Each structure stands twice: as C-alpha cells, then as structure tokens.
Amino acid sequence: MRIFHIHSGGVQELAELPAQMPAQGFVWIACARPVFQAQLTEIQASLQALVGLQLVDLHVSDLLNAQLPSHYDYTSQYDLLVFRRLATAQGDGAAQPPAPVPAPAAPAESPARRSGPPVLRRIDTSPVGFAVFDQLLLTVHPSDCAVRDAYATRLLASAPAASTNGEGRSNPAAGARVPTGPADLMLRVVNQMVDGYLDLRRELTRQLDHWQTELLKPRARYVNWNSLLEARLSLHMLDEICEDQRTAVQDWIDALETWTLPDTPAGLRELDLLKVRSRDVLEHIERVVHHVRRLEQSTETAVQMHFSVQSNRTNDIMRTLTALTAVFLPLNLIAGIFGMNFEFLPLIHKADGFWWALGSMVFIALSLVLLFWRKRYLARTR
C-alpha cells in the first residue's frame, strides 16, 4: 500500500495511513487488491476517520472482483469507477494473497493468460477500482500495481518543490502541475492506462501485417490458423472491453453535469478542466476502439484474401492441366484411329507411314501449345 498527500505545495509519500485529513490538499491511498482484501477493516476505519463514512459493501465487492467489467456507480458521498486497464503486462511474480479476513466474498485474482500473438498476450486487462471522495482517492489495483507505481514515480518526479517532514518523503521538481483533486488524479491515471495500449498499437499492427504478408503468399504451405483464430477472438474481446470503458467514462461525464456549480471562479475552472480531461480520456478510448476494430477488419480481410489467393492458384493449376489435356486429346484420337483392327488403313503399309503420323502428331501438339500460350492458358497468373 502506498499513501500520498498531494497539495499545491508538493507531494509527500506517507509511511502510514493518516489519522486525520490534512489541512490542505487531498490524500491518495493506492493498494493492491490482495492488500485491500487483507487490510479492509483498517482501510474502512481510516476512511471513517478521514471522510466520515465507509465504502458500501457492494462497492467493496466490486473493488475485490478481478473479473468485473468497466462500469461507473455513485452514492451521495463518493463516486466509484471500475476501469479495466489496457496496459503492458509486467510479468510480475504476484505474491499469493494473505489469509483472508472477514470481508465480502470476492473471486481470487488470477491473471488470465491471453492467447494469440505475443503482443496480444502482453496486454493486461485487469480491472482497477477508483473510489473518489471530496478530499480522498482510494484506488485498488491488480497485484503488480504497475500503473500505480509508474504514475506515482512520475508524480513524485514532477511535483513542485515541497518540504519533507517526518511522515514521508518528497521528490520535488519545480515547474510541474500536480492534480487539483481526487477526480483529476483519477482521470490522469485512467488516461495513462488507456495510453498504455496506444503505445502498443504499432507493434500489434506490425505483427498482424506480418501475418497478412504470410497469408498472401500463394505458395504458403503452412498457416497457423489456431493462432490467427485466437488473435481474432482476443481482438474481439478487446473491442468489448473498450466499449465498456467508453460507457463507464461517458456515465462519469454525465455525472459531472449534475455536480453543483462552485461559487468561486477557481472552482468553476477546476470543474471545467475536469470535463475537458474527461472528454480527452473518452477521445483516447474511442481511438483505441477504432484501432481495435480496424485490426479486426484487417485480420478478417487477410483471411478472405488468403482464400482468394489459394482459389486463384487452384484455378491456375486446373487451367494448365485442362490445356495440357486438350493438347493430348487429338494425339490420343490419332493413336486410337491407327490402333483400329482394320486390314486397310492409310499409311499403315508404307515404310514412312509411322514418321508421317508421328510428325503430324508433333505438329498438332506444338500448334495447340502455341495457341494456348498466346491465349495465356498456360501462363501463370502473378
């Protein structure tokens, strides 16, 4: 578990949960799902002390559920967003969860192994939960917490100058802007998760382009249809995940419209910035949806073109065989005529009759081959 105190003067990482809410700024509590399950009682008690309420049991179950799709929910005191990330799997050796404490039942978190090409197997779609209070953000991440650690490092490195006290540490770097509130921080983390897929799209496109090139080779003897089918299924699942993401963020944007307008210009500006950042996150998700659907269509097109190329190759082979059969048909006819058991046949009793018949057969064969070649019946289609 990592706890941060974020305010206009800087960012401090605290060693333990604070006993009371700081005078300024807000608190970010970020923990892994097994830790959240093991320390649920302590976290609920801290929430009661800091913000005066606890998480609803159903929302606790949502945060503990490792298979929950992206969705948005709310209460009168806080908002809950569950967002399935599209980040690069870090291949962490996730520690086994500690012994459970009395808490709502939740499925055990087991990272699903994605099938298909290696780049698809590296995309981790584990859900991340956000509980957004007025002055506190609680995030529940998968076991690796890669997104949390990456953003925490970035936040500490880019925070404005701040004093360090005995409660934690600070890594100041002047000239950067820290999040203005829990909702702003949530949107930044969500945006980083979405951009994690956008960073992978070039590699994924290159992988599928390579498959298309292999599928379009007319002499390809072996095609890994199993991997190709798995890739199509994985892309289809990514499409569904992105649709859930878009719906969740759209519900969040709709909820922003119902917020009470602040009385101060600074508050109005912060609310406007939240709406702008929310729309920006939604636009990034739509880019991901567009790219995934384009890859799906590209994969399907490659399969159809592969069968078209194979069909054209089969047609070329059958056309060549048909032309060769047509060349030998008159030769078989001549051989059949001279093979009849009649006593009197032209040329049969002449010394040069065989050579005349053989020359005629060669002439007919060459004439037909030349005719079929000019008509491109024997030419290979490129």
PyMOL commands that set and color helices and strands:
alter all, ss='L'
color gray80, all
select helices_A, chain A and resi 33-38+40-51+57-64+118-121+146-158+182-198+201-215+225-256+265-338+353-374
alter helices_A, ss='H'
color red, helices_A
select strands_A, chain A and resi 2-7+10-14+26-32+71-74+79-84+87-88+123-124+127-132+136-141+168-169
alter strands_A, ss='S'
color yellow, strands_A
deselect
rebuild
show_as cartoon
